[in-house]
Amino acid sequence: MTDHSKIVVFGGTGLVGSAILRKLVEKGYKNILATYHRSPITDHRSLITFIQIDLTNQQSVADFFKTHRPEYVFLAAAKVGGIWANNVYRADFIYQNLQIQNNVIHQSYLNEVKKLLFLGSTCIYPKNCPQPIKEEYLLTGELEYTNEPYAIAKIAGIKMCESFNLQYGTNFISVMPTNLYGENDNFDLEKSHVLPALIRKIHLGKCLEENNWNEIRRDLNKRPIEGVDGNAPKDEILRILDKYGIKITESDQLSVISDHFSAHYSPITDHRSQLTDHSSPITDNSSPITIEVWGTGKPKREFLWSDDMADACVFIMENVDFKDVISDQLSVNSKQLTTHSSPLTDHSSLFTVYRSQITEIRNTHINIGTGKDISIKDLAYLIKDIIGFRGGFYFNTSKPDGTMRKVTDVSKLHSLGWRHSIELKEGIERVYRWYLK
Ligand SMILES: NC(=O)c1ccc[n+]([C@@H]2O[C@H](COP(=O)([O-])OP(=O)(O)OC[C@H]3O[C@@H](n4cnc5c(N)ncnc54)[C@H](OP(=O)(O)O)[C@@H]3O)[C@@H](O)[C@H]2O)c1
Protein backbone atom coordinates (compact mmCIF):
# COMPACT_ATOMS: atom_id res chain seq x y z
CA MET A 1 0.00 0.00 0.00
CA THR A 2 1.24 3.46 -0.77
CA ASP A 3 0.10 6.73 0.84
CA HIS A 4 -2.29 7.33 -2.05
CA SER A 5 -3.68 3.82 -2.55
CA LYS A 6 -7.49 3.80 -2.64
CA ILE A 7 -8.49 2.08 0.62
CA VAL A 8 -12.04 1.26 1.67
CA VAL A 9 -13.07 0.37 5.21
CA PHE A 10 -16.52 -1.22 5.12
CA GLY A 11 -18.15 -0.73 8.50
CA GLY A 12 -16.17 2.42 9.34
CA THR A 13 -18.54 3.37 12.16
CA GLY A 14 -18.08 0.10 14.04
CA LEU A 15 -15.69 -0.78 16.82
CA VAL A 16 -13.17 -2.43 14.49
CA GLY A 17 -13.73 -0.25 11.43
CA SER A 18 -13.34 3.02 13.33
CA ALA A 19 -10.14 1.73 14.95
CA ILE A 20 -8.76 0.74 11.53
CA LEU A 21 -9.59 4.23 10.24
CA ARG A 22 -7.74 5.86 13.14
CA LYS A 23 -4.73 3.68 12.45
CA LEU A 24 -4.74 4.40 8.69
CA VAL A 25 -4.94 8.15 9.31
CA GLU A 26 -2.19 7.92 11.94
CA LYS A 27 0.03 6.11 9.43
CA GLY A 28 -0.47 8.81 6.79
CA TYR A 29 -2.77 7.11 4.29
CA LYS A 30 -4.60 9.79 2.35
CA ASN A 31 -7.11 8.17 0.02
CA ILE A 32 -9.54 6.53 2.41
CA LEU A 33 -13.24 5.82 1.99
CA ALA A 34 -15.43 4.41 4.75
CA THR A 35 -18.96 3.11 4.74
CA TYR A 36 -21.73 3.12 7.29
CA HIS A 37 -25.25 1.79 7.35
CA ARG A 38 -27.40 3.42 10.00
CA SER A 39 -25.17 5.01 12.62
CA PRO A 40 -24.76 8.76 12.47
CA ILE A 41 -21.17 9.76 11.83
CA THR A 42 -19.99 11.39 15.03
CA ASP A 43 -16.31 11.12 14.38
CA HIS A 44 -15.38 13.43 11.53
CA ARG A 45 -11.95 13.23 10.01
CA SER A 46 -11.44 15.44 7.04
CA LEU A 47 -9.22 12.83 5.41
CA ILE A 48 -12.01 10.26 5.27
CA THR A 49 -15.08 10.26 3.07
CA PHE A 50 -18.03 8.38 4.57
CA ILE A 51 -20.62 6.79 2.28
CA GLN A 52 -23.91 5.29 3.38
CA ILE A 53 -24.69 1.88 1.93
CA ASP A 54 -26.66 -1.24 2.75
CA LEU A 55 -24.11 -3.95 2.03
CA THR A 56 -26.77 -6.66 2.00
CA ASN A 57 -27.97 -5.14 -1.28
CA GLN A 58 -26.10 -6.76 -4.16
CA GLN A 59 -26.76 -3.98 -6.67
CA SER A 60 -25.66 -1.23 -4.28
CA VAL A 61 -22.39 -3.03 -3.60
CA ALA A 62 -21.76 -3.59 -7.33
CA ASP A 63 -22.42 0.12 -7.99
CA PHE A 64 -20.11 1.09 -5.13
CA PHE A 65 -17.20 -0.90 -6.56
CA LYS A 66 -17.81 0.40 -10.09
CA THR A 67 -17.85 3.99 -8.86
CA HIS A 68 -15.02 3.92 -6.33
CA ARG A 69 -12.66 1.21 -7.63
CA PRO A 70 -10.97 0.37 -4.32
CA GLU A 71 -7.49 -1.16 -4.34
CA TYR A 72 -7.44 -2.34 -0.72
CA VAL A 73 -10.51 -3.46 1.22
CA PHE A 74 -11.02 -3.93 4.96
CA LEU A 75 -14.31 -5.80 5.44
CA ALA A 76 -15.24 -4.76 8.99
CA ALA A 77 -18.99 -4.51 8.34
CA ALA A 78 -21.08 -7.26 9.85
CA LYS A 79 -24.07 -7.94 12.03
CA VAL A 80 -22.45 -8.40 15.42
CA GLY A 81 -23.80 -8.93 18.93
CA GLY A 82 -23.51 -10.72 22.24
CA ILE A 83 -24.85 -14.13 23.29
CA TRP A 84 -28.45 -12.95 23.69
CA ALA A 85 -28.66 -11.18 20.33
CA ASN A 86 -26.95 -14.06 18.50
CA ASN A 87 -29.31 -16.56 20.05
CA VAL A 88 -32.52 -14.60 19.41
CA TYR A 89 -31.84 -12.95 16.04
CA ARG A 90 -30.53 -16.16 14.47
CA ALA A 91 -32.01 -15.55 11.04
CA ASP A 92 -30.71 -11.97 10.85
CA PHE A 93 -27.23 -13.05 11.88
CA ILE A 94 -26.86 -15.73 9.23
CA TYR A 95 -28.66 -13.89 6.44
CA GLN A 96 -27.13 -10.42 6.81
CA ASN A 97 -23.59 -11.67 7.33
CA LEU A 98 -23.73 -14.01 4.35
CA GLN A 99 -25.15 -11.23 2.18
CA ILE A 100 -22.60 -8.61 3.25
CA GLN A 101 -19.58 -10.85 2.77
CA ASN A 102 -20.81 -12.49 -0.45
CA ASN A 103 -21.38 -9.10 -2.00
CA VAL A 104 -18.13 -7.50 -0.89
CA ILE A 105 -15.84 -10.48 -1.50
CA HIS A 106 -17.30 -11.25 -4.92
CA GLN A 107 -17.14 -7.61 -6.04
CA SER A 108 -13.56 -7.40 -4.76
CA TYR A 109 -12.71 -10.31 -7.03
CA LEU A 110 -14.58 -8.89 -10.05
CA ASN A 111 -12.97 -5.48 -9.60
CA GLU A 112 -9.46 -6.83 -9.07
CA VAL A 113 -8.95 -5.51 -5.57
CA LYS A 114 -5.26 -5.97 -4.70
CA LYS A 115 -5.86 -7.19 -1.18
CA LEU A 116 -8.86 -7.75 1.08
CA LEU A 117 -8.92 -8.37 4.80
CA PHE A 118 -11.93 -10.33 6.07
CA LEU A 119 -12.81 -10.43 9.75
CA GLY A 120 -13.79 -13.74 11.27
CA SER A 121 -13.93 -14.23 15.03
CA THR A 122 -12.58 -16.71 17.56
CA CYS A 123 -16.18 -17.46 18.63
CA ILE A 124 -16.58 -19.50 15.45
CA TYR A 125 -14.13 -22.19 16.53
CA PRO A 126 -15.69 -25.41 17.88
CA LYS A 127 -17.06 -24.90 21.38
CA ASN A 128 -14.97 -27.62 22.99
CA CYS A 129 -11.77 -27.31 21.05
CA PRO A 130 -8.42 -27.63 22.84
CA GLN A 131 -6.88 -24.50 24.34
CA PRO A 132 -5.13 -22.36 23.34
CA ILE A 133 -6.96 -22.35 20.02
CA LYS A 134 -4.82 -22.99 16.98
CA GLU A 135 -5.95 -21.99 13.48
CA GLU A 136 -6.17 -25.66 12.48
CA TYR A 137 -9.02 -26.33 14.97
CA LEU A 138 -11.56 -24.63 12.72
CA LEU A 139 -14.29 -27.08 11.60
CA THR A 140 -13.07 -29.87 13.85
CA GLY A 141 -16.10 -30.03 16.17
CA GLU A 142 -19.56 -28.89 17.18
CA LEU A 143 -20.19 -25.14 17.31
CA GLU A 144 -21.56 -23.20 20.27
CA TYR A 145 -25.36 -23.33 19.83
CA THR A 146 -26.05 -19.70 20.73
CA ASN A 147 -24.03 -18.29 17.85
CA GLU A 148 -24.15 -21.15 15.36
CA PRO A 149 -25.85 -19.13 12.57
CA TYR A 150 -23.30 -16.32 12.91
CA ALA A 151 -20.43 -18.83 12.98
CA ILE A 152 -21.67 -20.63 9.87
CA ALA A 153 -21.81 -17.33 8.00
CA LYS A 154 -18.32 -16.32 9.13
CA ILE A 155 -16.86 -19.73 8.27
CA ALA A 156 -18.41 -19.35 4.81
CA GLY A 157 -16.64 -15.99 4.49
CA ILE A 158 -13.28 -17.50 5.40
CA LYS A 159 -13.79 -20.36 2.96
CA MET A 160 -14.86 -17.88 0.30
CA CYS A 161 -11.63 -15.88 0.69
CA GLU A 162 -9.56 -19.07 0.69
CA SER A 163 -11.38 -20.47 -2.35
CA PHE A 164 -11.09 -17.31 -4.42
CA ASN A 165 -7.38 -17.25 -3.64
CA LEU A 166 -6.94 -20.87 -4.66
CA GLN A 167 -9.09 -20.72 -7.77
CA TYR A 168 -8.41 -17.19 -8.99
CA GLY A 169 -5.16 -16.17 -7.30
CA THR A 170 -6.70 -13.31 -5.34
CA ASN A 171 -5.01 -12.02 -2.20
CA PHE A 172 -7.80 -12.19 0.38
CA ILE A 173 -6.70 -12.72 3.97
CA SER A 174 -8.97 -13.76 6.84
CA VAL A 175 -8.18 -12.88 10.42
CA MET A 176 -9.71 -14.30 13.61
CA PRO A 177 -9.77 -11.63 16.27
CA THR A 178 -10.43 -12.56 19.85
CA ASN A 179 -12.96 -10.48 21.87
CA LEU A 180 -12.30 -6.84 21.21
CA TYR A 181 -13.07 -3.74 23.21
CA GLY A 182 -12.34 -0.07 22.77
CA GLU A 183 -13.67 3.27 21.62
CA ASN A 184 -16.98 3.18 19.70
CA ASP A 185 -17.88 -0.10 21.34
CA ASN A 186 -21.55 -1.01 21.62
CA PHE A 187 -22.86 -0.16 25.10
CA ASP A 188 -26.49 -1.06 24.34
CA LEU A 189 -27.31 -3.31 27.29
CA GLU A 190 -29.57 -5.54 25.22
CA LYS A 191 -27.03 -6.30 22.54
CA SER A 192 -23.53 -5.55 23.77
CA HIS A 193 -20.63 -7.88 24.50
CA VAL A 194 -19.66 -8.70 28.06
CA LEU A 195 -16.91 -6.14 28.63
CA PRO A 196 -18.73 -2.96 27.48
CA ALA A 197 -21.93 -4.21 29.16
CA LEU A 198 -20.07 -4.63 32.45
CA ILE A 199 -18.47 -1.19 32.16
CA ARG A 200 -21.85 0.47 31.64
CA LYS A 201 -23.68 -1.52 34.29
CA ILE A 202 -20.96 -0.95 36.87
CA HIS A 203 -20.77 2.75 35.97
CA LEU A 204 -24.54 3.13 36.39
CA GLY A 205 -24.34 1.12 39.61
CA LYS A 206 -21.73 3.52 40.93
CA CYS A 207 -23.94 6.50 39.99
CA LEU A 208 -26.88 4.97 41.85
CA GLU A 209 -24.64 4.27 44.82
CA GLU A 210 -23.63 7.94 44.85
CA ASN A 211 -27.14 9.18 44.11
CA ASN A 212 -25.67 10.90 41.05
CA TRP A 213 -28.84 11.42 39.05
CA ASN A 214 -27.28 14.03 36.75
CA GLU A 215 -24.89 11.41 35.40
CA ILE A 216 -27.58 8.69 35.22
CA ARG A 217 -29.78 11.03 33.15
CA ARG A 218 -26.86 12.08 30.94
CA ASP A 219 -25.96 8.44 30.33
CA LEU A 220 -29.53 7.51 29.41
CA ASN A 221 -29.93 10.55 27.17
CA LYS A 222 -26.86 9.47 25.27
CA ARG A 223 -27.86 5.81 25.15
CA PRO A 224 -31.54 5.24 25.97
CA ILE A 225 -32.45 1.74 27.13
CA GLU A 226 -35.60 0.39 25.46
CA GLY A 227 -36.60 3.98 24.73
CA VAL A 228 -36.18 5.10 28.34
CA ASP A 229 -34.02 8.22 28.34
CA GLY A 230 -32.79 10.63 30.98
CA ASN A 231 -36.02 12.64 30.96
CA ALA A 232 -38.07 9.70 32.24
CA PRO A 233 -39.35 9.73 35.85
CA LYS A 234 -37.03 8.20 38.45
CA ASP A 235 -39.30 5.19 38.95
CA GLU A 236 -39.19 4.30 35.29
CA ILE A 237 -35.41 4.69 35.19
CA LEU A 238 -35.01 2.48 38.25
CA ARG A 239 -37.31 -0.11 36.68
CA ILE A 240 -35.30 -0.28 33.44
CA LEU A 241 -31.97 -0.36 35.30
CA ASP A 242 -33.33 -3.19 37.45
CA LYS A 243 -34.45 -5.07 34.35
CA TYR A 244 -30.89 -4.89 32.99
CA GLY A 245 -29.33 -6.09 36.21
CA ILE A 246 -28.45 -2.85 38.00
CA LYS A 247 -30.32 -3.48 41.19
CA ILE A 248 -30.94 -1.74 44.44
CA THR A 249 -30.85 -4.61 46.87
CA GLU A 250 -33.56 -4.24 49.48
CA SER A 251 -32.29 -5.85 52.64
CA ASP A 252 -35.30 -8.15 52.87
CA GLN A 253 -34.65 -9.42 49.35
CA LEU A 254 -31.16 -10.62 50.06
CA SER A 255 -30.65 -14.34 49.91
CA VAL A 256 -26.95 -14.60 49.45
CA ILE A 257 -23.81 -13.55 51.15
CA SER A 258 -20.57 -11.93 50.23
CA ASP A 259 -17.61 -14.09 49.31
CA HIS A 260 -15.48 -11.24 48.08
CA PHE A 261 -15.74 -8.78 50.85
CA SER A 262 -13.36 -5.94 50.20
CA ALA A 263 -11.01 -4.88 52.94
CA HIS A 264 -11.27 -1.30 51.72
CA TYR A 265 -14.82 -0.87 52.91
CA SER A 266 -16.62 -1.09 56.18
CA PRO A 267 -17.72 -4.54 57.30
CA ILE A 268 -21.27 -5.72 56.76
CA THR A 269 -23.18 -4.94 59.88
CA ASP A 270 -26.73 -5.84 58.90
CA HIS A 271 -28.41 -9.23 58.66
CA ARG A 272 -26.64 -10.04 55.39
CA SER A 273 -23.62 -11.24 57.34
CA GLN A 274 -25.69 -14.08 58.78
CA LEU A 275 -26.58 -15.62 55.46
CA THR A 276 -24.67 -18.65 54.35
CA ASP A 277 -25.52 -19.48 50.74
CA HIS A 278 -22.26 -19.25 48.77
CA SER A 279 -23.69 -20.54 45.50
CA SER A 280 -24.35 -17.15 43.91
CA PRO A 281 -21.80 -14.84 45.41
CA ILE A 282 -22.41 -11.16 45.86
CA THR A 283 -19.48 -8.96 46.67
CA ASP A 284 -20.72 -6.77 49.36
CA ASN A 285 -20.04 -3.83 51.63
CA SER A 286 -22.07 -0.86 52.70
CA SER A 287 -23.38 -0.29 49.16
CA PRO A 288 -26.97 -1.33 48.46
CA ILE A 289 -26.27 -1.90 44.75
CA THR A 290 -25.68 -5.24 43.07
CA ILE A 291 -24.90 -5.83 39.44
CA GLU A 292 -26.19 -8.94 37.74
CA VAL A 293 -23.62 -10.84 35.69
CA TRP A 294 -24.83 -13.52 33.34
CA GLY A 295 -23.69 -17.08 34.02
CA THR A 296 -21.40 -18.46 36.68
CA GLY A 297 -18.57 -16.00 36.11
CA LYS A 298 -16.27 -18.98 35.54
CA PRO A 299 -15.83 -18.89 31.76
CA LYS A 300 -12.50 -17.44 30.73
CA ARG A 301 -12.11 -15.00 27.89
CA GLU A 302 -9.34 -13.13 26.14
CA PHE A 303 -9.69 -9.43 25.31
CA LEU A 304 -7.78 -7.33 22.83
CA TRP A 305 -7.77 -3.53 22.72
CA SER A 306 -9.38 -2.54 19.41
CA ASP A 307 -6.53 -0.19 18.45
CA ASP A 308 -4.11 -3.10 18.85
CA MET A 309 -6.42 -5.13 16.64
CA ALA A 310 -6.46 -2.30 14.07
CA ASP A 311 -2.69 -2.15 14.21
CA ALA A 312 -2.54 -5.88 13.49
CA CYS A 313 -4.99 -5.50 10.57
CA VAL A 314 -3.00 -2.69 8.97
CA PHE A 315 0.23 -4.59 9.61
CA ILE A 316 -1.18 -7.63 7.80
CA MET A 317 -2.49 -5.50 4.94
CA GLU A 318 0.95 -3.93 4.54
CA ASN A 319 3.16 -6.97 5.11
CA VAL A 320 1.40 -10.29 4.70
CA ASP A 321 0.21 -11.96 1.51
CA PHE A 322 -1.78 -15.16 1.03
CA LYS A 323 1.38 -16.93 -0.09
CA ASP A 324 2.93 -16.17 3.32
CA VAL A 325 0.19 -18.03 5.18
CA ILE A 326 0.19 -21.10 2.94
CA SER A 327 3.85 -21.61 2.28
CA ASP A 328 4.12 -24.20 5.04
CA GLN A 329 1.21 -26.13 3.57
CA LEU A 330 2.58 -26.37 0.05
CA SER A 331 5.25 -28.97 -0.47
CA VAL A 332 7.55 -26.31 -1.80
CA ASN A 333 9.32 -23.90 0.47
CA SER A 334 8.52 -20.22 0.60
CA LYS A 335 11.71 -19.38 -1.27
CA GLN A 336 10.55 -21.33 -4.30
CA LEU A 337 7.14 -19.72 -4.05
CA THR A 338 8.42 -16.18 -4.05
CA THR A 339 10.81 -16.88 -6.93
CA HIS A 340 8.04 -18.28 -9.08
CA SER A 341 8.17 -16.71 -12.57
CA SER A 342 5.20 -14.35 -12.13
CA PRO A 343 3.89 -12.71 -8.95
CA LEU A 344 1.74 -15.08 -6.92
CA THR A 345 -0.93 -12.49 -6.48
CA ASP A 346 -1.90 -12.39 -10.16
CA HIS A 347 -4.89 -14.41 -11.26
CA SER A 348 -3.15 -17.47 -12.58
CA SER A 349 0.18 -18.18 -10.96
CA LEU A 350 -0.93 -19.19 -7.46
CA PHE A 351 -3.58 -21.36 -9.03
CA THR A 352 -0.92 -23.03 -11.16
CA VAL A 353 1.34 -23.69 -8.18
CA TYR A 354 -1.58 -25.00 -6.14
CA ARG A 355 -2.76 -27.37 -8.85
CA SER A 356 0.74 -28.63 -9.55
CA GLN A 357 1.25 -29.48 -5.87
CA ILE A 358 -2.03 -31.44 -5.61
CA THR A 359 -2.23 -30.72 -1.92
CA GLU A 360 -4.90 -29.64 0.53
CA ILE A 361 -4.76 -26.06 1.68
CA ARG A 362 -6.86 -25.14 4.72
CA ASN A 363 -6.85 -22.91 7.76
CA THR A 364 -5.16 -20.02 6.06
CA HIS A 365 -6.67 -17.52 8.51
CA ILE A 366 -4.61 -15.81 11.21
CA ASN A 367 -5.57 -15.58 14.90
CA ILE A 368 -5.29 -12.11 16.40
CA GLY A 369 -5.16 -11.87 20.17
CA THR A 370 -2.99 -11.51 23.23
CA GLY A 371 -2.79 -15.20 24.12
CA LYS A 372 -3.89 -14.30 27.72
CA ASP A 373 -7.31 -14.95 29.32
CA ILE A 374 -9.26 -13.89 32.42
CA SER A 375 -12.44 -15.26 34.05
CA ILE A 376 -15.60 -13.17 33.71
CA LYS A 377 -15.71 -12.93 37.47
CA ASP A 378 -12.17 -11.52 37.69
CA LEU A 379 -12.99 -9.18 34.84
CA ALA A 380 -16.00 -7.87 36.76
CA TYR A 381 -13.81 -7.20 39.81
CA LEU A 382 -11.13 -5.55 37.69
CA ILE A 383 -13.69 -3.16 36.18
CA LYS A 384 -15.22 -2.57 39.61
CA ASP A 385 -11.81 -1.47 40.93
CA ILE A 386 -11.11 0.76 37.93
CA ILE A 387 -14.51 2.47 38.13
CA GLY A 388 -14.51 2.67 41.91
CA PHE A 389 -17.85 0.89 42.41
CA ARG A 390 -18.37 -0.30 45.97
CA GLY A 391 -21.30 -2.66 45.46
CA GLY A 392 -21.39 -6.33 44.61
CA PHE A 393 -22.21 -8.86 41.93
CA TYR A 394 -24.90 -11.45 41.51
CA PHE A 395 -23.91 -14.25 39.16
CA ASN A 396 -27.14 -15.35 37.50
CA THR A 397 -26.50 -19.02 36.86
CA SER A 398 -29.80 -19.43 35.02
CA LYS A 399 -28.23 -17.56 32.10
CA PRO A 400 -25.92 -19.31 29.63
CA ASP A 401 -22.15 -19.34 30.15
CA GLY A 402 -21.23 -19.96 26.55
CA THR A 403 -17.92 -21.68 25.84
CA MET A 404 -15.99 -22.26 29.09
CA ARG A 405 -12.59 -21.13 27.88
CA LYS A 406 -11.40 -19.28 24.86
CA VAL A 407 -7.86 -18.15 24.37
CA THR A 408 -6.02 -18.01 21.09
CA ASP A 409 -2.71 -19.47 20.11
CA VAL A 410 -1.04 -16.46 18.56
CA SER A 411 2.18 -18.10 17.44
CA LYS A 412 1.34 -17.71 13.74
CA LEU A 413 0.75 -13.99 14.22
CA HIS A 414 3.94 -13.62 16.25
CA SER A 415 5.91 -15.46 13.58
CA LEU A 416 4.56 -13.01 11.01
CA GLY A 417 6.01 -10.20 13.12
CA TRP A 418 3.17 -8.70 15.20
CA ARG A 419 2.48 -8.59 18.99
CA HIS A 420 -0.11 -6.69 21.08
CA SER A 421 0.98 -3.71 23.16
CA ILE A 422 -1.92 -2.65 25.44
CA GLU A 423 -2.64 -4.82 28.51
CA LEU A 424 -6.21 -5.30 29.77
CA LYS A 425 -6.11 -2.96 32.78
CA GLU A 426 -4.75 -0.07 30.75
CA GLY A 427 -7.26 -0.74 27.97
CA ILE A 428 -10.23 -0.71 30.37
CA GLU A 429 -9.00 2.56 31.91
CA ARG A 430 -8.79 4.07 28.44
CA VAL A 431 -12.19 2.88 27.29
CA TYR A 432 -13.82 4.06 30.52
CA ARG A 433 -12.32 7.53 30.03
CA TRP A 434 -13.72 7.50 26.48
CA TYR A 435 -17.14 6.31 27.71
CA LEU A 436 -17.38 9.20 30.15
CA LYS A 437 -16.78 11.84 27.47
N1 LIG B 1 -16.22 -6.69 18.52
C1 LIG B 1 -15.57 -7.82 18.73
O1 LIG B 1 -15.27 -8.17 19.87
C2 LIG B 1 -15.14 -8.68 17.58
C3 LIG B 1 -14.39 -9.83 17.88
C4 LIG B 1 -14.00 -10.64 16.86
C5 LIG B 1 -14.35 -10.32 15.57
N2 LIG B 1 -15.06 -9.22 15.29
C6 LIG B 1 -15.41 -8.98 13.89
O2 LIG B 1 -15.06 -7.66 13.49
C7 LIG B 1 -16.02 -7.19 12.56
C8 LIG B 1 -16.56 -5.86 13.01
O3 LIG B 1 -17.12 -5.99 14.30
P1 LIG B 1 -17.45 -4.71 15.19
O4 LIG B 1 -17.37 -5.15 16.60
O5 LIG B 1 -16.68 -3.55 14.75
O6 LIG B 1 -19.00 -4.51 14.86
P2 LIG B 1 -19.88 -3.21 15.06
O7 LIG B 1 -19.25 -2.28 16.02
O8 LIG B 1 -21.26 -3.68 15.31
O9 LIG B 1 -19.82 -2.52 13.62
C9 LIG B 1 -20.42 -3.12 12.53
C10 LIG B 1 -20.28 -2.24 11.34
O10 LIG B 1 -20.94 -2.88 10.25
C11 LIG B 1 -21.86 -1.96 9.68
N3 LIG B 1 -22.99 -2.68 9.12
C12 LIG B 1 -23.78 -3.57 9.74
N4 LIG B 1 -24.74 -3.99 8.91
C13 LIG B 1 -24.54 -3.35 7.74
C14 LIG B 1 -25.19 -3.35 6.49
N5 LIG B 1 -26.27 -4.11 6.26
N6 LIG B 1 -24.71 -2.56 5.51
C15 LIG B 1 -23.63 -1.78 5.74
N7 LIG B 1 -22.95 -1.74 6.87
C16 LIG B 1 -23.41 -2.52 7.89
C17 LIG B 1 -22.27 -1.05 10.81
O11 LIG B 1 -22.79 0.16 10.29
P3 LIG B 1 -23.80 1.07 11.18
O12 LIG B 1 -23.11 1.25 12.50
O13 LIG B 1 -23.94 2.31 10.41
O14 LIG B 1 -25.06 0.27 11.32
C18 LIG B 1 -20.94 -0.86 11.52
O15 LIG B 1 -20.17 0.11 10.85
C19 LIG B 1 -17.10 -8.26 12.46
O16 LIG B 1 -16.88 -9.03 11.32
C20 LIG B 1 -16.91 -9.09 13.69
O17 LIG B 1 -17.28 -10.42 13.49
C21 LIG B 1 -15.47 -8.37 16.27
The ligand as an SDF file (V2000), in Angstrom:
LIG
                    3D

 48 52  0  0  0  0  0  0  0  0999 V2000
  -16.2220   -6.6940   18.5180 N   0  0  0  0  0  0  0  0  0  0  0  0
  -15.5700   -7.8170   18.7300 C   0  0  0  0  0  0  0  0  0  0  0  0
  -15.2670   -8.1720   19.8710 O   0  0  0  0  0  0  0  0  0  0  0  0
  -15.1360   -8.6800   17.5820 C   0  0  0  0  0  0  0  0  0  0  0  0
  -14.3920   -9.8290   17.8760 C   0  0  0  0  0  0  0  0  0  0  0  0
  -13.9970  -10.6410   16.8620 C   0  0  0  0  0  0  0  0  0  0  0  0
  -14.3470  -10.3230   15.5700 C   0  0  0  0  0  0  0  0  0  0  0  0
  -15.0580   -9.2190   15.2880 N   0  0  0  0  0  0  0  0  0  0  0  0
  -15.4130   -8.9800   13.8910 C   0  0  0  0  0  0  0  0  0  0  0  0
  -15.0620   -7.6640   13.4930 O   0  0  0  0  0  0  0  0  0  0  0  0
  -16.0250   -7.1930   12.5570 C   0  0  0  0  0  0  0  0  0  0  0  0
  -16.5630   -5.8590   13.0080 C   0  0  0  0  0  0  0  0  0  0  0  0
  -17.1200   -5.9860   14.2990 O   0  0  0  0  0  0  0  0  0  0  0  0
  -17.4530   -4.7120   15.1940 P   0  0  0  0  0  0  0  0  0  0  0  0
  -17.3700   -5.1480   16.6020 O   0  0  0  0  0  0  0  0  0  0  0  0
  -16.6770   -3.5460   14.7450 O   0  0  0  0  0  0  0  0  0  0  0  0
  -19.0010   -4.5060   14.8580 O   0  0  0  0  0  0  0  0  0  0  0  0
  -19.8840   -3.2090   15.0570 P   0  0  0  0  0  0  0  0  0  0  0  0
  -19.2460   -2.2760   16.0150 O   0  0  0  0  0  0  0  0  0  0  0  0
  -21.2600   -3.6780   15.3140 O   0  0  0  0  0  0  0  0  0  0  0  0
  -19.8220   -2.5200   13.6170 O   0  0  0  0  0  0  0  0  0  0  0  0
  -20.4230   -3.1240   12.5340 C   0  0  0  0  0  0  0  0  0  0  0  0
  -20.2790   -2.2360   11.3420 C   0  0  0  0  0  0  0  0  0  0  0  0
  -20.9410   -2.8760   10.2510 O   0  0  0  0  0  0  0  0  0  0  0  0
  -21.8550   -1.9620    9.6800 C   0  0  0  0  0  0  0  0  0  0  0  0
  -22.9870   -2.6800    9.1240 N   0  0  0  0  0  0  0  0  0  0  0  0
  -23.7840   -3.5670    9.7440 C   0  0  0  0  0  0  0  0  0  0  0  0
  -24.7440   -3.9880    8.9110 N   0  0  0  0  0  0  0  0  0  0  0  0
  -24.5350   -3.3540    7.7420 C   0  0  0  0  0  0  0  0  0  0  0  0
  -25.1940   -3.3500    6.4870 C   0  0  0  0  0  0  0  0  0  0  0  0
  -26.2700   -4.1070    6.2600 N   0  0  0  0  0  0  0  0  0  0  0  0
  -24.7120   -2.5630    5.5140 N   0  0  0  0  0  0  0  0  0  0  0  0
  -23.6280   -1.7750    5.7380 C   0  0  0  0  0  0  0  0  0  0  0  0
  -22.9550   -1.7450    6.8740 N   0  0  0  0  0  0  0  0  0  0  0  0
  -23.4070   -2.5180    7.8870 C   0  0  0  0  0  0  0  0  0  0  0  0
  -22.2750   -1.0480   10.8050 C   0  0  0  0  0  0  0  0  0  0  0  0
  -22.7930    0.1580   10.2910 O   0  0  0  0  0  0  0  0  0  0  0  0
  -23.7980    1.0670   11.1760 P   0  0  0  0  0  0  0  0  0  0  0  0
  -23.1070    1.2540   12.4990 O   0  0  0  0  0  0  0  0  0  0  0  0
  -23.9410    2.3130   10.4110 O   0  0  0  0  0  0  0  0  0  0  0  0
  -25.0650    0.2720   11.3210 O   0  0  0  0  0  0  0  0  0  0  0  0
  -20.9360   -0.8590   11.5200 C   0  0  0  0  0  0  0  0  0  0  0  0
  -20.1670    0.1080   10.8500 O   0  0  0  0  0  0  0  0  0  0  0  0
  -17.0980   -8.2590   12.4570 C   0  0  0  0  0  0  0  0  0  0  0  0
  -16.8850   -9.0340   11.3150 O   0  0  0  0  0  0  0  0  0  0  0  0
  -16.9090   -9.0880   13.6890 C   0  0  0  0  0  0  0  0  0  0  0  0
  -17.2800  -10.4160   13.4870 O   0  0  0  0  0  0  0  0  0  0  0  0
  -15.4720   -8.3720   16.2730 C   0  0  0  0  0  0  0  0  0  0  0  0
  1  2  1  0
  2  3  2  0
  2  4  1  0
  4  5  1  0
  4 48  2  0
  5  6  2  0
  6  7  1  0
  7  8  2  0
  8  9  1  0
  8 48  1  0
  9 10  1  0
  9 46  1  0
 10 11  1  0
 11 12  1  0
 11 44  1  0
 12 13  1  0
 13 14  1  0
 14 15  2  0
 14 16  1  0
 14 17  1  0
 17 18  1  0
 18 19  2  0
 18 20  1  0
 18 21  1  0
 21 22  1  0
 22 23  1  0
 23 24  1  0
 23 42  1  0
 24 25  1  0
 25 26  1  0
 25 36  1  0
 26 27  1  0
 26 35  1  0
 27 28  2  0
 28 29  1  0
 29 30  1  0
 29 35  2  0
 30 31  1  0
 30 32  2  0
 32 33  1  0
 33 34  2  0
 34 35  1  0
 36 37  1  0
 36 42  1  0
 37 38  1  0
 38 39  2  0
 38 40  1  0
 38 41  1  0
 42 43  1  0
 44 45  1  0
 44 46  1  0
 46 47  1  0
M  CHG  2   8   1  16  -1
M  END
$$$$
